[in-house]
């Protein structure tokens, strides 16, 4: 009887953890992935964490830590300074499009949606998916308040 209770408790705990994982918001999903430490730190410095934890839905083109490391030396450190918060907010919100856009919704299309920052971004989904100069390397990571598409470069608004 104890073995059955242990197995049932374990199955229940697993089911709860699976439902909790599906309920993770964009920020929690990015944190748990482990490859977006720079992006999360930048969102914290820009004061955008609560927004990205909000109702949404949001589509986030998320550069990996490796993508941030491709920027010129000192760029990230400079952007994280309080006096550069306005530029940091502009860059980060340029990576976000209102609504939940899944890859199947744009397959075979070229689009220029307006980012949260206000500028249009270029999306070409006719041969893979490119967002400005970045390639989508993993698509459709669903979160409770939107979707994340992983990109291999940081995209920049015209400032």
C-alpha positions in Angstrom: 0.0 0.0 0.0 2.8 2.4 0.8 4.4 1.8 -2.6 1.1 2.6 -4.3 0.8 5.8 -2.3 4.4 6.8 -3.2 3.8 6.1 -6.9 0.5 8.1 -6.8 2.1 11.0 -5.0 5.0 11.0 -7.4 2.6 10.9 -10.4 0.6 13.8 -8.9 3.7 15.8 -8.3 4.9 15.2 -11.9 1.5 16.2 -13.2 1.5 19.4 -11.2 5.1 20.3 -12.4 4.0 19.7 -16.0 1.0 22.0 -15.6 3.1 24.6 -13.8 5.7 24.4 -16.7 2.9 25.1 -19.2 1.7 28.0 -17.2 5.1 29.8 -17.1 5.1 33.3 -18.5 7.6 34.7 -21.0 10.1 35.7 -18.4 9.9 32.5 -16.4 10.2 30.5 -19.6 13.3 32.5 -20.6 14.9 32.1 -17.2 14.3 28.3 -17.1 15.8 27.9 -20.6 19.1 29.0 -19.2 20.4 30.6 -22.4 18.9 34.0 -22.0 20.7 35.3 -18.9 21.8 38.5 -20.8 18.3 39.1 -22.1 16.8 38.7 -18.7 19.4 40.9 -17.0 18.7 43.6 -19.7 14.9 43.3 -19.2 15.5 43.8 -15.4 17.8 46.8 -16.0 15.2 48.3 -18.4 12.3 47.8 -16.0 10.5 45.5 -18.4 10.2 42.3 -16.4 6.7 43.1 -15.0 5.5 44.1 -18.5 6.7 40.8 -20.0 5.1 39.0 -17.1 1.8 40.8 -17.9 -1.3 39.5 -19.7 0.0 40.0 -23.2 -0.1 38.2 -25.5 3.4 39.0 -26.8 5.7 37.6 -29.4 9.3 37.9 -28.4 12.2 37.4 -30.7 14.7 36.4 -28.0 18.4 36.7 -28.7 20.5 34.1 -26.8 23.5 34.9 -24.6 25.6 33.8 -27.6 23.8 36.4 -29.8 24.6 39.2 -27.3 28.2 38.1 -27.2 28.4 38.9 -31.0 27.9 42.6 -30.2 31.0 44.8 -30.1 33.0 44.5 -26.8 31.5 46.6 -24.1 28.1 47.2 -25.8 26.0 45.2 -23.3 27.8 46.7 -20.3 27.3 50.2 -21.7 23.6 49.6 -22.3 23.1 48.3 -18.8 24.2 51.6 -17.3 21.3 53.6 -15.8 22.0 56.6 -18.1 21.4 54.4 -21.2 18.1 53.0 -20.0 16.1 54.7 -22.8 18.2 53.1 -25.5 18.1 49.7 -23.7 14.3 49.9 -23.5 14.1 50.8 -27.2 16.3 47.9 -28.2 14.5 45.4 -26.1 11.0 46.5 -27.1 12.1 46.3 -30.7 12.3 42.5 -30.2 8.6 42.3 -29.2 5.5 42.3 -31.4 2.0 42.6 -29.9 -0.1 39.4 -30.1 0.9 35.8 -30.3 2.4 35.0 -33.7 3.2 31.3 -34.3 5.4 30.2 -37.1 2.5 28.5 -38.9 0.8 32.0 -39.1 3.6 33.5 -41.1 5.0 30.5 -43.1 5.8 31.5 -46.7 5.2 35.2 -46.1 7.1 38.5 -45.9 5.8 40.9 -43.2 6.7 44.2 -41.6 4.9 44.2 -38.3 5.2 47.1 -35.9 7.2 46.3 -32.8 6.3 47.5 -29.3 9.2 50.0 -29.7 7.2 51.6 -32.6 9.4 50.7 -35.6 8.6 48.1 -38.2 10.6 45.0 -38.2 11.2 42.9 -41.3 10.2 39.2 -41.2 10.9 36.9 -44.1 9.5 33.5 -43.7 9.8 32.3 -47.3 13.0 30.3 -46.7 13.4 29.6 -43.0 12.6 32.7 -40.9 14.7 35.9 -40.7 13.9 38.8 -38.5 15.9 41.8 -39.8 19.4 40.4 -39.8 18.8 37.5 -37.4 17.8 33.9 -38.1 15.1 32.2 -36.0 16.9 29.1 -34.7 14.0 27.8 -32.6 10.4 28.8 -33.0 7.1 28.5 -31.1 8.2 28.2 -27.5 4.8 28.8 -25.9 4.3 30.7 -22.7 1.2 31.5 -20.8 1.2 35.1 -22.2 2.6 34.6 -25.6 5.4 32.9 -27.6 9.2 33.1 -27.9 11.1 32.7 -31.1 14.9 32.3 -30.4 17.1 34.3 -32.7 20.9 34.2 -33.3 21.6 38.0 -33.3 20.4 41.1 -31.5 18.3 43.2 -33.8 18.5 47.0 -33.6 15.9 49.7 -34.3 17.0 52.7 -36.3 17.9 55.2 -33.6 
